[in-house]
């Protein structure tokens, strides 16, 4: 079993920056792919970025070049650095874990953290 707790969601201005963190419990953290998803009102949940245990990454085209996903296996934590956010990045951001594959979704979810991009 894995428990995920996100933090860092906030109101941020377009063109600013914001960092999200997801702390995971469970000894299997370092073996799983970790990912960030987001869901805006009226939309389906979508992948933002994923990172394998050895650092390979997969990004949504909409955030490529602006967002960076990293992980610290020693701290059981995954991060999402959001640079130059846009209003369309406004959503609840969810941490995801439990998949062994970079292009698959795991069974474990955090509770979500709200990111609002607005001036």
Secondary structure, DSSP 8 states (H G I E B T S, - for coil): --EEEEE---EE-TT-EEEEEEEEESTTGGGSEEEEEEE-TTS--EEEEEE-TTS-EEE-TTTTTTEEEEEEGGGTEEEEEEES--GGG-EEEEEEEEESSTTS--SEE---EEEEE--
